[in-house]
């Protein structure tokens, strides 16, 4: 069966999407999750804890300005292209 990729994904790169990273701080003995503003929301942090099986008590979430600008955002009906909204 041939898979069809939505035109929304064509021409996009990793910096276009909300993203973050999960690290383990060996000195402090806790996980650090750095995210963009959109993902630093309760529904996403809960999903990240579950997906990576991170212990809530020893996981710290923070906003990372490195991930500030994204082209796409998550809307109620799926991803939305911010650049298309500006036109």
HUMO-V570361 format. One record per residue. N is the residue number from 0. SS is DSSP state (H for helix, E for strand, - for the rest). PSI is psi in whole degrees, 0 to 359 (NA if undefined). Layout:
{{N/SS/PSI} {N/SS/PSI}}
This chain:
{{0/-/128} {1/-/131} {2/-/135} {3/-/128} {4/-/133} {5/-/141} {6/H/338} {7/H/327} {8/H/342} {9/-/136} {10/-/9} {11/-/153} {12/-/178} {13/H/329} {14/H/351} {15/H/344} {16/-/148} {17/-/135} {18/-/177} {19/E/193} {20/E/154} {21/E/126} {22/E/158} {23/E/121} {24/E/107} {25/-/331} {26/-/317} {27/-/349} {28/-/45} {29/E/163} {30/E/143} {31/E/125} {32/E/112} {33/E/126} {34/E/165} {35/-/169} {36/-/320} {37/-/322} {38/-/347} {39/-/60} {40/-/150} {41/H/318} {42/H/326} {43/H/322} {44/H/322} {45/H/320} {46/H/321} {47/H/315} {48/H/315} {49/H/313} {50/H/315} {51/H/0} {52/-/47} {53/-/140} {54/-/123} {55/H/320} {56/H/337} {57/H/38} {58/E/129} {59/E/128} {60/E/140} {61/E/158} {62/E/131} {63/-/113} {64/H/341} {65/H/331} {66/H/18} {67/-/312} {68/-/123} {69/-/150} {70/-/325} {71/E/153} {72/E/163} {73/E/117} {74/E/177} {75/-/339} {76/-/25} {77/E/189} {78/E/146} {79/E/140} {80/E/113} {81/H/325} {82/H/329} {83/H/330} {84/H/334} {85/-/344} {86/-/NA}}
